[in-house]
Amino acid sequence: MSVLRWGNTSAFGFLILLAVWVLLYFYFEKTSEKKLNEAFGKKVVPWLRASVSFPKRRLQLVLQVIGGFFLILALARPQMGQSEQEVKSEGVELMIVADVSDSMLAEDVKPSRLQQMKIDLAKLMDLMPGNKTGLIAFAGSAALMSPLTSDPGALKLYIDSLDTYSVSTQGTAFEPALSFAKEAFEKGGVTQSPDLKTTRVILVASDGEDQEEGALEAAKALAKDGAKIITVAYGTEKGGTIPTRDPFGNLTGSKKDKDGNVIFTTVKGEFLKSLAEAGEGSFYFASFDGSHLKQIAEDVSHYEKALFDSSMIVQYDEKFAYPLGLGILILLFSLLITDRKKEPIMWKGRYEY
């Protein structure tokens, strides 16, 4: 049996406004009659108002009140009948490993390698909904910025906060970052079992300047455990210098090594490609038009997805259209009613006969 329910009971508060409207109507009618009597006298006023049909005015008011009542009913969203629908949350577990070393400040791509990476990662979150995603910042050391989460909005805030101060040690070391990603999967991911397998993807965003060994071996070990590694290269083969700025953001020069020579950094695409091959994943060069993001999202969509959560939601059949239509029709009909009499009594002068 269908039960009538209301989706927005707070709308019934407008009934008070409807009652106030009726009270104000009679108040102003009484006040205007009193002022007319004071100005022209009780004997003249009936002649002045002879062409007005008060029953028609009352009918118009009644129709407006009824029409307003039905509009309020529509706002209250009457619902009758219901259906249940299962909502599933499924996807892959994705760990973003973002390079925040000083070389990512190079401006061979605008506004900088680091800024372009942050913009791309935020866009990627919109292209890949439903996944559980985490964020690791790395340079000479690694730091977990966000554990695996299904909230893309929160993750975007962590992505936006990335800078060269996100980690304690500068340099570029991929092996500790990959090991950190594996640990984050084990602590915050779905427990793997013969009955439930979750595809785990590591997205490495970097310029590829690896200064330590062991990264390729770590990538092969992760691939053996079933993880996939996707790498994205930021920068150009032409390269650029690393700008230095004062606390106010003004350019003061370029970063130099211990011998006083200006440091020149170039993207190491071949290394990142080798890292992706070792991790049985894909390699992309970041492009200005963002086409690589769509390709990454497509790659991830082809991986086997796991069911993270399942819940039943109840949907009710909305019936607001009926009182809404009826209310509009009644109000339109009230506009067609005039309060004028067809044959008003003619004025015969100031004296009584």
C-alpha positions as CSV (number, residue, x, y, z in Angstrom):
1,M,0.0,0.0,0.0
2,S,1.4,3.4,-1.0
3,V,1.8,5.9,1.8
4,L,1.8,9.6,1.2
5,R,4.9,11.4,2.6
6,W,6.4,14.8,2.2
7,G,9.9,15.5,0.9
8,N,10.1,19.1,2.2
9,T,7.9,19.6,5.3
10,S,9.5,23.0,6.0
11,A,7.5,24.4,3.0
12,F,4.4,24.2,5.1
13,G,5.8,27.2,7.0
14,F,4.6,29.3,4.0
15,L,1.0,28.7,5.1
16,I,1.6,31.3,7.8
17,L,2.4,33.8,5.0
18,L,-0.8,32.8,3.3
19,A,-2.8,33.5,6.4
20,V,-1.0,36.8,6.9
21,W,-1.8,37.8,3.3
22,V,-5.6,37.2,4.0
23,L,-5.5,39.2,7.2
24,L,-3.7,42.1,5.5
25,Y,-6.2,42.0,2.7
26,F,-9.2,42.5,5.1
27,Y,-7.2,45.0,7.2
28,F,-6.4,47.3,4.2
29,E,-10.0,46.9,2.9
30,K,-11.3,48.0,6.3
31,T,-8.8,50.9,6.5
32,S,-9.6,52.2,3.0
33,E,-13.3,52.1,3.7
34,K,-12.8,54.1,6.9
35,K,-10.7,56.7,5.1
36,L,-13.3,57.1,2.4
37,N,-16.1,57.6,4.9
38,E,-14.0,60.2,6.7
39,A,-13.2,62.0,3.4
40,F,-16.6,61.9,1.6
41,G,-19.2,60.8,4.2
42,K,-21.1,57.5,4.5
43,K,-23.8,58.6,2.1
44,V,-21.5,59.4,-0.8
45,V,-19.1,56.5,-0.5
46,P,-21.7,53.8,-1.6
47,W,-22.1,55.8,-4.9
48,L,-18.3,56.0,-5.3
49,R,-18.0,52.2,-4.9
50,A,-21.2,51.4,-6.8
51,S,-19.3,49.9,-9.8
52,V,-17.3,47.5,-7.5
53,S,-18.5,43.9,-7.0
54,F,-17.4,42.8,-3.6
55,P,-18.6,39.2,-4.1
56,K,-16.3,39.0,-7.1
57,R,-13.5,40.4,-5.1
58,R,-14.1,37.7,-2.4
59,L,-14.2,35.0,-5.1
60,Q,-10.9,36.3,-6.5
61,L,-9.3,36.2,-3.1
62,V,-10.6,32.7,-2.4
63,L,-9.2,31.4,-5.7
64,Q,-5.8,33.1,-5.0
65,V,-5.7,31.5,-1.5
66,I,-6.5,28.1,-2.9
67,G,-4.0,28.5,-5.7
68,G,-1.3,29.6,-3.3
69,F,-2.2,26.6,-1.1
70,F,-1.6,24.2,-3.9
71,L,1.7,25.8,-4.8
72,I,2.8,25.3,-1.2
73,L,1.8,21.7,-1.4
74,A,4.0,21.4,-4.5
75,L,6.9,22.9,-2.6
76,A,6.4,20.4,0.1
77,R,7.0,17.7,-2.5
78,P,4.3,15.1,-2.0
79,Q,5.6,11.6,-2.6
80,M,3.8,8.3,-3.0
81,G,5.3,5.0,-3.9
82,Q,8.9,4.0,-3.6
83,S,11.6,1.9,-5.2
84,E,14.9,0.6,-3.9
85,Q,18.2,0.9,-5.9
86,E,21.6,-0.5,-5.1
87,V,24.4,2.0,-5.3
88,K,27.9,0.6,-5.8
89,S,31.2,2.2,-5.3
90,E,33.9,0.5,-7.4
91,G,37.2,1.3,-8.9
92,V,40.9,0.8,-8.4
93,E,43.3,1.9,-5.7
94,L,45.5,4.7,-7.0
95,M,48.5,6.1,-5.3
96,I,49.9,9.4,-6.8
97,V,53.6,9.8,-6.3
98,A,54.4,13.4,-6.9
99,D,57.9,14.8,-7.4
100,V,58.4,18.0,-5.4
101,S,62.2,18.3,-5.8
102,D,63.8,21.6,-6.6
103,S,64.2,20.6,-10.3
104,M,60.4,20.7,-10.6
105,L,60.5,24.5,-10.2
106,A,62.1,24.8,-13.6
107,E,60.1,27.0,-15.9
108,D,60.9,25.3,-19.2
109,V,57.1,24.6,-19.1
110,K,54.8,27.4,-17.9
111,P,54.1,28.3,-15.2
112,S,56.5,25.6,-14.0
113,R,56.9,21.9,-14.0
114,L,55.5,21.7,-10.5
115,Q,52.5,23.9,-11.2
116,Q,51.6,22.1,-14.4
117,M,51.8,18.8,-12.5
118,K,49.4,20.1,-9.8
119,I,46.9,21.4,-12.4
120,D,47.0,18.1,-14.3
121,L,46.5,16.0,-11.1
122,A,43.5,18.0,-10.1
123,K,41.9,17.6,-13.6
124,L,42.7,13.8,-13.4
125,M,40.6,13.5,-10.3
126,D,37.6,14.7,-12.2
127,L,38.3,12.2,-15.1
128,M,38.5,9.2,-12.7
129,P,35.7,9.3,-10.2
130,G,34.9,6.3,-8.0
131,N,38.5,5.3,-7.3
132,K,40.2,5.3,-3.9
133,T,43.2,7.6,-4.3
134,G,46.1,8.6,-2.1
135,L,49.0,11.1,-2.5
136,I,52.7,10.9,-1.7
137,A,55.1,13.7,-2.1
138,F,58.8,12.8,-2.6
139,A,62.2,14.3,-3.3
140,G,65.2,13.0,-1.3
141,S,62.6,11.5,1.1
142,A,58.9,10.7,0.9
143,A,55.9,11.9,2.9
144,L,52.3,10.6,2.9
145,M,50.1,13.7,2.1
146,S,46.8,11.8,2.0
147,P,45.9,8.1,2.6
148,L,43.6,6.3,0.2
149,T,40.3,8.2,0.1
150,S,37.1,8.2,-2.1
151,D,36.8,12.0,-1.6
152,P,38.3,13.8,-4.7
153,G,37.6,17.2,-3.2
154,A,39.8,16.5,-0.2
155,L,42.5,15.1,-2.4
156,K,42.5,18.2,-4.5
157,L,43.3,20.3,-1.5
158,Y,46.3,18.1,-0.7
159,I,47.4,18.4,-4.4
160,D,47.1,22.1,-4.3
161,S,49.3,22.3,-1.2
162,L,52.3,20.5,-2.8
163,D,55.5,22.4,-2.8
164,T,59.2,21.8,-2.3
165,Y,58.7,22.1,1.4
166,S,56.3,19.1,1.5
167,V,59.3,16.8,2.3
168,S,62.2,17.2,4.7
169,T,65.0,16.3,2.3
170,Q,65.8,17.5,-1.2
171,G,67.1,15.4,-4.1
172,T,65.2,12.8,-6.1
173,A,64.9,9.2,-4.9
174,F,62.2,7.0,-6.5
175,E,62.9,3.8,-4.6
176,P,61.9,5.1,-1.1
177,A,58.8,6.7,-2.7
178,L,57.7,3.4,-4.4
179,S,58.3,1.5,-1.1
180,F,56.2,4.1,0.7
181,A,53.4,3.6,-1.8
182,K,53.5,-0.1,-1.2
183,E,53.2,0.4,2.5
184,A,50.4,2.9,2.1
185,F,48.4,0.3,0.0
186,E,48.9,-2.3,2.7
187,K,47.8,0.0,5.5
188,G,44.9,1.9,3.9
189,G,43.8,-0.3,1.0
190,V,41.4,-3.2,0.7
191,T,42.8,-6.4,2.2
192,Q,43.8,-8.7,-0.7
193,S,42.5,-12.2,-0.7
194,P,41.8,-15.0,-3.1
195,D,38.2,-13.9,-3.3
196,L,38.9,-10.2,-3.5
197,K,41.6,-8.6,-5.6
198,T,42.0,-4.9,-6.1
199,T,44.0,-3.4,-8.9
200,R,46.6,-1.1,-7.5
201,V,48.0,1.6,-9.6
202,I,51.0,3.9,-8.8
203,L,51.0,7.1,-10.8
204,V,54.5,8.7,-10.8
205,A,54.6,12.4,-11.8
206,S,58.1,13.7,-12.2
207,D,60.8,15.1,-14.4
208,G,62.7,11.8,-14.0
209,E,65.9,13.1,-12.4
210,D,66.7,10.0,-10.4
211,Q,69.8,10.4,-8.2
212,E,69.7,7.0,-6.5
213,E,69.6,3.4,-7.6
214,G,67.1,0.7,-6.9
215,A,64.0,2.3,-8.5
216,L,63.7,-0.2,-11.3
217,E,64.1,-3.2,-9.0
218,A,61.4,-1.7,-6.7
219,A,59.1,-1.3,-9.7
220,K,59.6,-4.9,-10.8
221,A,58.8,-6.1,-7.3
222,L,55.6,-4.1,-7.2
223,A,54.6,-5.4,-10.6
224,K,55.2,-9.0,-9.4
225,D,52.7,-8.2,-6.6
226,G,50.1,-7.1,-9.1
227,A,50.6,-3.3,-9.0
228,K,50.8,-1.2,-12.2
229,I,53.1,1.8,-12.6
230,I,52.1,4.7,-14.8
231,T,54.7,7.5,-15.3
232,V,54.3,11.0,-16.5
233,A,57.2,13.2,-17.5
234,Y,57.1,17.0,-16.9
235,G,59.6,19.3,-18.5
236,T,61.3,19.6,-21.9
237,E,64.3,17.9,-23.4
238,K,65.7,21.4,-23.9
239,G,65.5,21.9,-20.1
240,G,65.9,25.0,-18.1
241,T,67.4,26.6,-14.9
242,I,65.9,26.4,-11.5
243,P,64.8,30.0,-10.4
244,T,65.4,31.3,-6.9
245,R,63.0,33.8,-5.4
246,D,62.9,36.0,-2.3
247,P,60.1,35.6,0.3
248,F,57.9,37.9,-1.7
249,G,58.2,35.8,-4.8
250,N,60.5,38.1,-6.7
251,L,63.1,36.4,-9.0
252,T,66.6,36.7,-7.6
253,G,68.5,34.4,-9.9
254,S,69.1,30.8,-10.6
255,K,70.1,27.9,-8.3
256,K,73.8,27.0,-8.4
257,D,75.8,24.0,-7.3
258,K,78.5,24.0,-4.7
259,D,81.1,25.1,-7.2
260,G,79.0,28.2,-8.1
261,N,77.8,26.9,-11.5
262,V,74.2,27.4,-12.6
263,I,72.3,24.2,-12.4
264,F,70.6,23.2,-15.7
265,T,67.9,20.5,-15.5
266,T,66.4,18.5,-18.3
267,V,63.6,15.9,-18.3
268,K,64.7,12.3,-18.1
269,G,62.0,10.7,-20.2
270,E,63.9,7.5,-20.9
271,F,64.3,6.7,-17.2
272,L,60.6,7.3,-16.6
273,K,59.7,5.1,-19.6
274,S,62.0,2.3,-18.2
275,L,60.3,2.7,-14.8
276,A,56.8,2.2,-16.4
277,E,58.0,-0.8,-18.4
278,A,59.4,-2.4,-15.2
279,G,56.1,-1.7,-13.5
280,E,54.1,-3.1,-16.5
281,G,52.3,0.2,-17.0
282,S,52.4,3.1,-19.4
283,F,54.6,6.2,-19.9
284,Y,53.4,9.6,-21.0
285,F,54.9,13.0,-21.7
286,A,52.8,15.7,-20.2
287,S,51.3,17.9,-23.0
288,F,49.9,21.4,-22.8
289,D,46.5,20.3,-24.1
290,G,46.1,17.7,-21.4
291,S,45.5,14.8,-23.9
292,H,47.7,12.6,-21.8
293,L,45.2,12.8,-18.9
294,K,42.5,11.3,-21.0
295,Q,44.8,8.5,-22.0
296,I,45.7,7.8,-18.4
297,A,42.1,7.8,-17.4
298,E,41.3,5.4,-20.2
299,D,44.2,3.1,-19.2
300,V,42.9,3.0,-15.6
301,S,39.4,2.3,-16.7
302,H,40.5,-0.9,-18.4
303,Y,42.0,-2.3,-15.2
304,E,39.9,-4.7,-13.2
305,K,37.8,-2.9,-10.6
306,A,36.9,-3.9,-7.1
307,L,33.7,-3.2,-5.2
308,F,34.6,-0.8,-2.4
309,D,31.1,-0.3,-1.0
310,S,27.5,-1.1,-1.7
311,S,24.4,0.4,-0.2
312,M,20.6,0.5,-0.9
313,I,18.9,3.8,-1.3
314,V,15.2,4.3,-1.4
315,Q,13.8,6.5,-4.2
316,Y,10.3,8.0,-3.8
317,D,8.0,8.9,-6.7
318,E,7.5,12.6,-6.8
319,K,3.9,13.9,-7.2
320,F,4.5,17.6,-6.9
321,A,3.6,18.2,-10.5
322,Y,-0.1,17.7,-9.8
323,P,-0.6,20.4,-7.1
324,L,1.8,22.6,-9.0
325,G,-0.3,22.4,-12.2
326,L,-3.6,22.8,-10.4
327,G,-2.3,25.8,-8.4
328,I,-1.1,27.6,-11.5
329,L,-4.4,27.0,-13.3
330,I,-6.4,28.3,-10.4
331,L,-4.2,31.5,-10.1
332,L,-4.5,32.1,-13.9
333,F,-8.3,31.7,-13.6
334,S,-8.4,34.2,-10.7
335,L,-6.7,36.8,-13.0
336,L,-9.7,36.5,-15.5
337,I,-12.1,37.6,-12.8
338,T,-12.8,41.3,-12.6
339,D,-14.3,43.1,-9.7
340,R,-16.3,45.5,-11.9
341,K,-20.2,45.3,-12.1
342,K,-21.7,44.9,-15.5
343,E,-24.3,47.6,-14.9
344,P,-23.1,50.1,-12.3
345,I,-25.6,52.5,-10.6
346,M,-25.3,55.9,-12.2
347,W,-24.4,59.0,-10.2
348,K,-27.5,61.3,-9.9
349,G,-25.9,64.3,-8.3
350,R,-25.0,65.4,-4.8
351,Y,-28.6,65.6,-3.5
352,E,-30.8,62.7,-2.5
353,Y,-34.0,62.0,-4.4
